[in-house]
Amino acid sequence: MYIIKGKPISNRIEQSLKLYFKNLNFVPTISIFLINDDEPSIRYTNLKKKKSEELGVKCEIVSFDRTVNKNNIINTIKNVSKHTDGIVIQLPLFENLKNFRNEILNSIPEDLDIDCLSEKTLAKILTEDDPILPAS
């Protein structure tokens, strides 16, 4: 039986990513859409922001309250897409938006879909010989 120690592996990956981002000619930006007020999701989103910034990636959290509708979200995704390098939709969504989950996820441009949750990006993972794999 082998015991794999994850911490040293994650430290090497983290150092590699820091160097990669440091050597870019720009500071990449990711946008995390927080479309719920679930406390664990808020904590997890803040941890993503903290880790992103430790790696040298700017991270913006785009938050919505319960009054938001799917069109507001989709329009915001379109607008944010113009100035970000990647988008994450933190799930779950507010209860009143759960029926629009796929429509919201599918509004993420393929080249910005960090978690590969849109149908087009997911199809690429399943059908391409050399797919881009999700971050998580």
Wavefront OBJ file of the C-alpha trace (Angstrom):
o trace
v 0.000 0.000 0.000
v 1.252 3.460 -0.904
v 0.509 6.636 0.959
v 0.439 9.716 -1.225
v 1.142 12.927 0.620
v -0.982 15.566 -1.054
v 0.515 18.653 0.586
v 3.946 18.412 -1.078
v 2.279 17.775 -4.439
v -0.078 20.725 -4.060
v 2.847 22.938 -2.955
v 4.793 22.048 -6.120
v 1.761 22.746 -8.297
v 1.173 26.052 -6.496
v 4.796 27.147 -6.969
v 4.626 26.206 -10.647
v 1.442 28.241 -11.097
v 2.904 31.264 -9.299
v 5.882 31.210 -11.642
v 3.661 30.752 -14.691
v 1.425 33.706 -13.819
v 4.409 35.865 -12.826
v 5.954 35.332 -16.271
v 2.863 36.428 -18.186
v 2.865 39.869 -19.776
v -0.359 40.713 -17.942
v -2.190 39.955 -14.711
v -4.973 37.479 -15.468
v -8.404 38.110 -14.006
v -11.098 35.633 -13.053
v -14.673 36.495 -12.164
v -16.621 34.386 -9.700
v -20.401 34.768 -9.830
v -21.946 34.275 -6.410
v -25.670 33.795 -7.009
v -26.753 32.658 -3.571
v -26.404 33.695 0.042
v -25.446 30.244 1.266
v -22.808 30.715 3.984
v -20.602 27.777 2.895
v -20.655 29.084 -0.692
v -19.655 32.546 0.477
v -16.753 31.104 2.491
v -15.658 28.880 -0.392
v -15.831 31.796 -2.846
v -13.704 33.933 -0.544
v -11.162 31.111 -0.280
v -11.028 30.909 -4.092
v -10.397 34.664 -4.218
v -7.647 34.435 -1.601
v -5.897 31.557 -3.355
v -6.194 33.222 -6.759
v -4.562 36.367 -5.457
v -1.797 34.357 -3.745
v -1.053 32.853 -7.169
v -0.937 36.266 -8.842
v -4.394 36.213 -10.426
v -6.809 39.093 -9.891
v -10.184 37.822 -8.723
v -13.464 39.691 -8.687
v -16.566 38.393 -6.979
v -19.799 39.346 -8.709
v -22.577 38.994 -6.125
v -26.330 39.050 -6.562
v -29.212 39.241 -4.135
v -32.413 37.204 -4.165
v -34.216 39.687 -6.410
v -31.975 38.912 -9.395
v -33.473 37.207 -12.432
v -31.826 35.051 -15.066
v -31.703 37.852 -17.647
v -29.775 40.096 -15.238
v -27.280 37.307 -14.650
v -26.879 36.431 -18.329
v -26.426 40.101 -19.266
v -23.862 40.532 -16.498
v -21.977 37.459 -17.733
v -21.903 38.979 -21.234
v -20.607 42.301 -19.905
v -18.020 40.778 -17.573
v -16.835 38.484 -20.395
v -15.394 41.529 -22.136
v -12.798 42.161 -19.402
v -12.069 38.847 -17.692
v -9.960 35.806 -18.504
v -12.214 33.247 -16.854
v -15.616 32.823 -15.239
v -16.803 30.575 -12.420
v -20.436 30.232 -11.384
v -20.514 29.269 -7.719
v -23.254 26.696 -7.255
v -25.882 26.243 -5.954
v -28.003 29.076 -7.316
v -30.819 30.776 -5.447
v -33.840 28.467 -5.322
v -35.869 30.666 -7.704
v -33.137 30.293 -10.359
v -32.591 26.526 -10.224
v -34.812 25.941 -13.283
v -32.537 28.285 -15.256
v -29.270 26.664 -14.177
v -28.358 25.290 -17.620
v -29.334 28.486 -19.391
v -27.136 30.511 -17.031
v -24.202 28.086 -17.302
v -24.541 27.939 -21.095
v -24.224 31.724 -21.302
v -20.558 31.484 -20.253
v -18.330 31.782 -23.336
v -16.527 28.483 -23.922
v -13.065 29.985 -23.671
v -13.891 31.518 -20.265
v -15.659 28.524 -18.653
v -13.141 27.618 -15.935
v -15.183 24.767 -14.421
v -16.388 23.479 -17.823
v -20.024 23.468 -16.718
v -21.653 24.665 -19.938
v -23.025 22.007 -22.276
v -20.633 22.937 -25.108
v -17.565 22.822 -22.886
v -18.664 19.587 -21.245
v -19.246 18.029 -24.689
v -15.674 18.939 -25.649
v -14.354 17.123 -22.590
v -16.256 13.997 -23.597
v -15.607 14.032 -27.339
v -12.222 15.601 -28.078
v -8.965 13.678 -28.139
v -7.112 16.445 -26.313
v -9.761 18.334 -24.314
v -9.181 21.211 -21.945
v -10.059 19.808 -18.541
v -11.896 21.715 -15.809
v -10.012 23.316 -12.982
v -11.984 21.389 -10.366
l 1 2 3 4 5 6 7 8 9 10 11 12 13 14 15 16 17 18 19 20 21 22 23 24 25 26 27 28 29 30 31 32 33 34 35 36 37 38 39 40 41 42 43 44 45 46 47 48 49 50 51 52 53 54 55 56 57 58 59 60 61 62 63 64 65 66 67 68 69 70 71 72 73 74 75 76 77 78 79 80 81 82 83 84 85 86 87 88 89 90 91 92 93 94 95 96 97 98 99 100 101 102 103 104 105 106 107 108 109 110 111 112 113 114 115 116 117 118 119 120 121 122 123 124 125 126 127 128 129 130 131 132 133 134 135 136
